[in-house]
Amino acid sequence: MKLIHTADWHLGNSMHDIDRLEETKQFLSWLKGRIEEFGAESLVVAGDIFDTTNPSVEARRQYFRFLASLLDTCCKNIVLVGGNHDSGAMLDAPRDLLDALNIQMVGSLGDRPIDELVKELKDDSNNVIGISVAVPYVREQELRRFKIEGDDNFVQSTYKGLYQAVYEAAEKLRNGRQIPMIATGHLYASNLEGRPENDNGSDAKGHGMRDIVGNLGTVPASSFPEGFDYVALGHIHYSSKVAGNPKIRYSGSPFILGFDEAERAHHILAIDLQKGVEPSVQKIETPQYYSFKRISGSIESITAQLKQLRKETTPKPLMVEIEYDYTPGVNIHEALLPVLEKAPFEVVSWKVNRNNALGAGSFSDETLESVDVLDDEEIFRRLLMSKIGITEMNDDIKKDFENYLPLFRQVVEEVKSEEA
């Protein structure tokens, strides 16, 4: 069976207020072309279809038009699952209609029976060519019913219990037939390709991962039964294998969703799959509508870089992020105004680097420009220092900060969920 694995479309995303509708339109048209060129019989989208729980009308229109455009192609099976950015209820609302069109949608797990996650995949002659196991992003309360007795590790126990349960249901449906079995997931796996083997997830932001959701990070590869022929994952924004296993992969996002991702190529995965055989995987680089560039350093260095950038020509609209070293008493916008006037690029993001001024005093009215240039964890770090009355972190305070950080992330996620 041939399939395309993609994820993390984040339709409706407007990073730094950039209008990305034309970009997503061109990508979806390109993706349809690659499906037809590869002869894909199945398309798997592993979560975060939309960027927010209440996407724009235009983002929803692009989504439905794309699904409809595949009905007369070789791709007779579409498997969609919700991610942590998606509204499961919104995705599931047209499920009966999608099911009639042979589009499998699992927006959220809730308390639905495991059998509802499992489905036969068929070719255009109605022959069964595979089994799909559509597991969406799963929240902590939904995982509790899968906890294995006697195992104190909540993450490993519950995810292992969940995937063992869906695997058994899929094996029952497969009933001995020599057809491959595909599972999905929208989660944060441990030991990703390109990260140290002992990585505990603390460097997630440096690897395209913006959301560590509560305490549900670093799911081990052992959570997925060996009998799955391919596990299509979403949540990480670059393509990667899990624990070096060619059967367990992230496709990554097709789009650049942050300046930290601008230097990475983005892909979809084209997979030729057979039961019991290592999958043949082709990484297809996605075309980018915009160019993104981060410029950082002192004001003098940034000025020189911008002058050089003005001399260069780019075939795509160029979006720039400026990350400048904090200098007391200097207005960065005024300082760079001469070099930015009528520039052939657009500065869409400003960030301040305060590595040399991370004390609690940085919260004074005279020095703090805007919390918009600080991420949540940096604000938390500074507030912690302010509360205990220190200007520098020693090793003990750093250790306390790392211990509190998972709790802080969980609170942030709960607040975001309540707002949604």
C-alpha positions in Angstrom: 0.0 0.0 0.0 1.2 3.5 -0.8 0.4 6.3 1.6 1.3 10.0 2.3 2.0 10.9 5.9 1.8 14.6 6.8 0.8 16.6 10.0 0.8 19.9 11.7 -0.7 22.0 8.9 -1.9 24.6 11.4 -4.4 26.0 8.9 -5.3 29.5 9.7 -1.9 30.2 11.3 -1.0 33.9 11.0 2.5 33.9 12.6 3.4 37.5 13.5 0.2 38.6 11.6 1.5 37.2 8.2 -1.4 36.4 5.8 -0.8 32.7 5.0 -4.0 31.9 3.1 -2.3 31.9 -0.3 0.6 29.9 1.1 -1.7 27.1 2.4 -3.7 27.2 -0.8 -0.6 26.6 -2.9 0.6 23.8 -0.5 -2.7 21.9 -0.7 -2.7 22.1 -4.5 0.9 20.9 -4.5 0.1 18.1 -2.0 -2.7 16.8 -4.3 -0.2 16.7 -7.2 2.2 14.7 -5.1 -0.5 12.2 -4.1 -1.4 11.7 -7.7 2.2 11.5 -8.8 3.1 8.9 -6.1 -0.1 7.0 -6.6 -1.0 7.2 -2.9 -3.9 5.1 -2.0 -4.1 6.7 1.5 -3.5 10.0 3.1 -2.7 10.3 6.8 -2.8 13.7 8.6 -1.6 13.2 12.2 -3.1 16.1 14.0 -3.0 19.9 14.4 -5.0 20.4 11.2 -5.9 23.8 12.4 -3.9 26.3 14.3 -6.7 27.2 16.8 -9.8 25.6 18.2 -11.9 28.2 16.4 -10.3 28.6 13.0 -11.4 31.2 10.5 -14.1 30.5 7.9 -11.5 30.7 5.1 -9.3 28.1 6.9 -12.2 25.7 7.2 -13.1 26.3 3.6 -9.6 25.4 2.4 -9.8 22.2 4.5 -13.1 21.0 3.1 -12.3 21.9 -0.5 -9.1 20.0 -0.3 -10.8 16.9 1.0 -13.4 17.1 -1.7 -10.7 17.5 -4.4 -9.3 14.1 -3.5 -12.5 12.2 -4.1 -11.8 11.6 -7.8 -8.1 10.7 -7.3 -6.3 7.5 -6.6 -6.4 8.4 -2.9 -9.4 6.4 -1.7 -8.6 6.5 2.0 -8.1 9.6 4.2 -7.3 9.3 7.9 -7.5 12.5 10.0 -6.9 12.9 13.7 -7.1 15.9 16.0 -4.1 17.5 17.6 -3.7 19.6 20.7 -4.3 22.8 18.7 -7.6 21.4 17.3 -11.1 21.4 18.6 -12.0 17.7 18.7 -15.7 18.6 18.8 -15.4 20.8 15.7 -13.5 18.1 13.8 -15.9 15.4 14.8 -19.1 17.4 14.0 -19.3 16.3 10.3 -18.0 12.8 11.0 -21.1 11.1 9.6 -20.7 13.0 6.3 -17.0 12.3 6.2 -17.5 8.7 6.9 -19.9 8.4 4.0 -17.1 9.8 1.8 -14.7 7.2 3.3 -12.8 9.8 5.3 -12.0 8.5 8.7 -12.0 11.4 11.3 -11.2 11.0 15.0 -11.1 14.5 16.4 -10.9 13.5 20.0 -10.9 10.2 22.0 -13.3 11.1 24.8 -15.0 7.9 26.0 -15.6 6.4 22.6 -15.0 2.7 22.2 -11.7 1.5 21.0 -13.3 -0.3 18.0 -14.3 3.1 16.6 -10.6 4.0 16.1 -10.0 1.0 13.8 -11.0 0.8 10.1 -10.3 -1.1 6.9 -8.6 0.7 4.1 -9.7 -0.2 0.6 -8.5 0.4 -3.0 -10.7 1.6 -5.9 -11.8 -2.0 -6.5 -13.0 -2.3 -2.9 -10.2 -4.7 -2.0 -9.0 -4.3 1.6 -5.3 -3.1 1.5 -4.7 -2.2 5.1 -5.9 -1.4 8.6 -5.8 2.1 10.1 -5.7 2.8 13.8 -6.6 6.5 14.2 -5.4 7.8 17.6 -5.7 11.6 18.1 -4.0 13.8 20.7 -5.1 12.3 24.0 -5.6 14.4 27.2 -4.6 13.2 30.6 -8.1 12.5 31.9 -8.7 10.4 28.7 -5.6 8.4 29.3 -6.4 7.3 32.8 -8.7 4.4 31.7 -5.7 2.8 30.0 -3.3 2.8 33.0 -1.6 -0.6 33.6 -1.9 -1.8 37.2 1.4 -1.9 39.0 3.2 0.6 36.7 3.9 3.8 38.5 5.1 5.7 35.4 1.9 7.4 34.3 3.0 8.3 30.8 4.6 5.0 29.9 1.9 3.0 31.5 -1.1 4.8 30.0 0.2 5.2 26.5 1.4 1.6 26.4 -2.1 0.5 27.6 -3.8 2.7 25.0 -1.8 1.4 22.1 -1.9 -2.2 23.2 -5.7 -1.9 23.3 -6.0 -0.4 19.8 -3.5 -2.9 18.5 -5.6 -5.8 19.7 -8.7 -4.4 18.2 -6.9 -3.9 14.9 -5.4 -7.4 14.9 -8.9 -8.8 15.4 -10.1 -6.8 12.4 -7.1 -7.9 10.3 -8.0 -11.5 11.1 -4.8 -13.0 9.8 -4.9 -11.2 6.4 -1.4 -10.2 5.0 -2.2 -6.5 5.0 -0.2 -3.7 6.7 -1.4 -1.9 9.8 -1.0 1.8 10.3 -1.3 3.7 13.7 -1.4 7.4 14.3 -0.5 9.6 17.3 -0.2 13.2 18.2 2.3 13.3 21.1 5.8 14.1 22.1 8.1 11.0 21.8 11.4 10.5 23.5 14.7 9.8 21.8 14.1 11.6 18.5 16.5 11.5 15.7 18.8 14.5 16.0 18.6 14.7 19.8 20.8 13.1 22.4 19.8 9.6 23.5 19.5 10.7 27.1 17.3 13.7 26.2 14.5 14.2 28.7 12.6 16.7 26.6 14.0 19.8 28.3 15.3 21.1 25.0 12.0 20.7 23.2 11.7 24.4 22.1 15.0 24.1 20.3 13.6 21.2 18.2 10.5 22.8 16.8 8.3 21.7 19.8 6.3 24.6 21.2 3.9 22.8 23.5 4.9 20.4 26.2 1.5 19.5 27.4 1.2 19.0 31.1 3.3 16.0 32.1 2.5 14.0 28.9 6.0 14.5 27.3 8.6 12.0 26.2 6.6 8.9 25.2 9.0 6.0 24.6 9.0 4.0 21.4 8.2 0.9 23.5 4.7 2.2 23.9 3.9 1.1 20.3 3.5 -2.6 19.7 6.0 -4.2 17.3 3.1 -5.5 15.2 2.3 -2.0 13.8 3.9 -1.7 10.3 4.0 2.1 10.5 3.2 4.7 13.2 2.5 8.2 11.7 3.1 10.8 14.4 2.4 14.6 14.6 3.4 17.3 17.1 7.0 17.8 16.2 7.5 20.3 13.4 10.4 18.5 11.6 10.7 15.1 10.1 12.3 12.5 12.4 12.5 8.9 13.4 11.8 7.8 17.0 14.5 5.8 18.7 16.0 5.1 15.2 13.0 3.0 14.4 12.2 3.4 10.6 8.5 2.4 11.4 7.9 5.2 13.9 8.2 8.7 12.4 7.2 12.3 12.5 6.5 13.9 9.1 7.0 17.4 10.5 5.0 20.4 9.4 5.0 21.3 5.7 5.3 25.0 6.8 7.8 27.1 8.6 5.9 28.0 11.8 8.6 29.9 13.7 11.9 31.6 12.9 13.6 28.8 14.9 12.5 26.4 12.1 13.6 28.6 9.2 16.8 26.8 8.6 15.3 23.4 8.4 13.8 21.8 5.4 10.2 20.7 5.8 8.7 17.6 4.3 5.8 15.2 3.7 6.6 11.5 3.7 5.7 9.1 0.9 5.6 5.5 2.1 5.5 2.2 0.4 4.2 -0.3 3.0 3.9 -4.1 3.3 3.0 -6.2 6.3 6.1 -7.3 8.2 8.6 -5.4 6.0 10.5 -2.3 6.8 8.7 0.6 5.1 10.2 2.4 2.1 10.1 6.1 3.0 10.7 9.0 0.7 11.1 12.5 2.2 9.6 15.0 -0.2 10.6 18.6 0.6 7.7 21.0 0.6 8.0 24.3 -1.3 7.9 27.5 0.8 5.9 30.5 -0.2 7.8 32.9 2.1 11.5 33.2 3.0 12.3 33.7 6.7 15.4 35.0 8.2 16.5 35.8 11.8 19.1 38.5 12.3 20.7 38.8 15.8 23.4 40.5 17.7 24.4 44.0 18.8 22.7 47.0 17.2 25.8 47.7 15.2 26.0 44.1 14.0 22.3 44.0 13.1 22.6 47.3 11.2 25.5 45.8 9.1 23.5 42.6 8.4 20.4 44.6 7.3 22.5 46.8 5.0 23.8 43.6 3.4 20.3 42.1 3.2 19.1 45.1 1.3 21.6 44.4 -1.5 20.4 40.8 -1.9 17.5 39.7 -4.1 15.1 36.9 -3.1 12.4 35.3 -5.3 10.0 35.0 -2.4 8.6 37.6 0.0 11.2 37.8 2.8 10.1 38.0 6.5 12.7 39.0 9.1 13.0 38.6 12.8 15.4 40.9 14.7 16.8 39.6 18.0 18.9 42.4 19.5 21.1 42.5 22.5 19.5 44.7 25.2 21.2 48.1 25.6 19.8 50.4 28.3 18.6 53.7 27.0 18.6 52.7 23.3 15.3 52.7 21.3 15.9 49.8 18.8 13.2 51.0 16.4 14.7 54.5 16.2 18.2 53.2 15.8 17.3 50.9 12.9 14.8 53.3 11.2 17.3 54.6 8.5 18.3 51.1 7.3 14.7 49.8 7.4 13.1 52.6 5.5 11.8 51.3 2.1 13.5 47.9 2.7 12.7 45.0 0.3 11.7 42.9 3.2 9.4 43.1 6.1 10.4 42.9 9.8 7.6 41.0 11.4 9.1 40.1 14.8 11.3 41.9 17.4 12.9 40.1 20.3 15.3 41.3 22.9 18.2 39.2 24.2 18.6 39.9 27.9 21.2 37.2 28.7 23.3 39.9 30.4 20.4 41.4 32.3 18.4 38.5 33.6 18.1 39.7 37.2 14.9 40.6 39.0 15.6 44.2 38.4 14.8 43.6 34.7 11.1 44.0 35.7 11.5 47.7 36.4 9.3 50.1 34.4 12.4 51.8 33.0 13.8 48.7 31.3 11.0 46.3 30.5 9.7 47.2 27.0 7.0 44.6 26.5 6.1 41.0 27.6 5.4 40.4 24.0 9.2 39.9 23.4 9.5 37.4 26.2 8.2 33.8 26.1 6.2 32.3 29.0 9.1 30.5 30.6 11.4 33.5 30.7 8.6 35.5 32.4 8.2 32.7 34.9 11.9 32.6 35.5 12.1 36.4 36.2 9.0 36.3 38.5 10.6 33.5 40.5 13.8 35.5 40.9 11.8 38.6 41.9 9.7 36.7 44.5 12.7 35.3 46.3 14.7 38.6 46.0 17.7 37.5 44.0 19.5 39.0 40.9 21.3 35.9 39.8 20.5 32.2 39.8 22.9 29.9 41.6 22.9 26.1 41.0 20.4 25.4 43.7 17.9 28.0 42.4 18.4 26.7 38.8 17.6 23.2 40.1 14.4 24.5 41.8 13.4 26.3 38.6 13.8 23.1 36.5 11.7 21.2 39.1 8.9 23.8 39.0 9.0 24.2 35.2 6.8 21.1 34.3 4.2 22.3 36.8 4.3 25.8 35.2 3.9 24.3 31.8 0.9 22.3 33.0 -0.8 25.4 34.4 -0.2 27.3 31.1 -1.8 24.4 29.2 -4.8 24.3 31.5 -5.3 28.1 31.2 -5.1 27.8 27.4 -7.6 25.0 27.4 -10.0 27.0 29.6 -9.6 30.1 27.3 -10.4 27.8 24.3 
